[in-house]
Amino acid sequence: MQRAALLDAARSLLSEGGTEALTFPALAERTGLARSSVYEYFRSRAAVVEELCEVDFPVWAADVSAAMERAGTAEAKVEAYVRQQLELVGDRRHRAVVAISASELDAGAREKIRAAHGGLVAMIVEALGELGHAQPRLAAMLLQGVVDAAVRRIELGAAEEPAAIVDAAVSMALRGVRG
């Protein structure tokens, strides 16, 4: 229960204040634990983020997968893939993972995150193949780049409304630069 409370506190801290807010004293204060107790559960901030990714990313990926399964056509699957990921941007689980940069993580944590993202990209390969892409894996990676750019735009609080960013990303995914 303490570990779950620490992870929930970490999500909140990262969502509210970004990387700088995730400190062991802040985790201790949020959970009512002594700072030394936090170290019993996690050896570093990177370890906290790594565990957040291990716990939260599968839930996020399952949400994307479920949205794609509800879609009837390959094109609808692509739209669901983009829309569902961007819909999750406001979710604390997602915001917490995005808040910390991969450069602050150790090699093992970065590899776990890369593998998780690889699993997400793999979800869309078949649909892109059905749409006639000669290199559906490459197309999937590029499509994820569009999603990642839209995520950053939303996270930055861009001038456009989030719904407009989502629609633009879907349009780019389905029609390219033709709009």
N, C-alpha and C positions, 0 to 999 in steps of 0.2 A: 504494500500500500504506500509506503514511503517513497519507493522508486517511482510509482505512478504519480504521486503528488509532486515530486521533483520534476518529472517530465512535463506535467501540466504547467507548473510554475515557469519552466524554461520556455514553453510555447508562448506563454503570456509575455514574458520579458522580451523575447525576440520579436514578437508581434508589435509590442508597444514601443520598444526603444532600439531595436536592431542589435547588432553584435555587441556594442558597448554595454548594453543593459544586462547581458548574460554574464553575471559574475557569481562566484560561489557565495559571497556575503548576501547578495540579492536573493539567490535561491534559498539560502538559510532563512532569511527574513520572511520570504513568501510562504515558506512551509512550516515555520516555527521550529526548525531544527537548528542545532549548533552548526557553525561553519565546518567544524571538524567532522561532523556526521555526514555532511555532503560529500566529503572526500572518501568516505567509506563506500559510497555508491558509484562515484565517478572520479577518475584520475585527472580529468581536464575538461575544459569547455568543449574541446573537439570530441571527447567521449560522450558528452551529453548530446551533442548534435548528431553524432553517429547513431546513438540509440534512438533519437527522435526519427531519424531517417528509417531505421529498421522497423520501427513501430508504425509510423505514419505513412510511409510511402506505399506499402502494400494496400492500405485502405484507399488511398488516393488512386492507385492504379486500378483497383477493383471498381471504383466509381466510374472511371473512364471506360473500362471494359464493359460494364453493365450498360452504359449509354450506347456503346457501339453495338452491343448485342440486340438492343431494341430497334436499331436502324435496319431498314429492309434492304437497301441497295449499297453498293460499294461507295457511291458518292455520299449517301446519307451517313455511312460509317465515318468517312473522312470529316464530314461536318460535325458529327457527334464527338469525334476525337478532339477536334479543335475546341468546340464550344464547352465541352465538359472540363477540359483542363483549365480554360480561362474562367469558367464559373467557379472553380475551386480556388482561384487566386485570393479571394477574401477569406478563405477558411484559415483558421489559426494554425492548423497542422501544416498547410502549405507555406503560409507566410513565415513561420518559424524556420523552416528549412531553407527558404530563399534568403532569409535575413543574414545568414552567415556565408561568407565566401569560401569556396572550395580551397583556396590557397591557405586558409587558416587550419585546415584539417590535415591529419597525417595521411600518409600514402594509403594505408588500409581503409580509412574512412572515405577517401576520395574514390578508391576502387569500388567500394560498396555502392556509393552514390552513382558512379558511372554504370555499374551493372544494373542498378534499378532503373536508370533512365534507358538503358539498352532494352530492358524488358518492355518499357512503355513504347519505345519506337517499334519494337517487334510486333506489337499489337496491330499496327496499321499497314504493315508490309503486304499482307494478302490482299487487302482492299485496293491498294495502289497497283498491285499486279493485275487485278481484275479490271482496273481502269485503263490498262494498256501500257503502263510504265515499263520500259525495257530494263530498268535497274530499280526495282521497287524498294530495295533496302536503302539505296542512295536517296531516292525520292523521299522516303520516310524520314531520313536524317535531316534533309533540307526542310521538310514540312515541320519537323520539331523545332528547327531554327526559327521559322515563322512564329510558332507558338511561343517560344522563349522570348522573342523580341516583343510580342504582344504582352507577355507577362511583365517584362521590364517596364513597358510603357504604362501599364496599369499601375504597377507598384510605385512608379515615380510620381503618380498623380498628374499625368499629362493633361493638357488642355482639353483633349477630347473626353467625352463621357466613356466610361468602361464599355458600355453597350456598343458604342460606335467602334471602339477598338476591336471588340469581339467580332462584329460584323465585317470589318475590314480584313481581319485575319482569316475569317471563313471565306470571304470573297477571294483573297489571295490564294488560299489553299485550293479552291475549286476552279478558279478562272485565271489565276496568275495575274500578271500586270494589266490584263485587259479590263479588269474590274467588272 
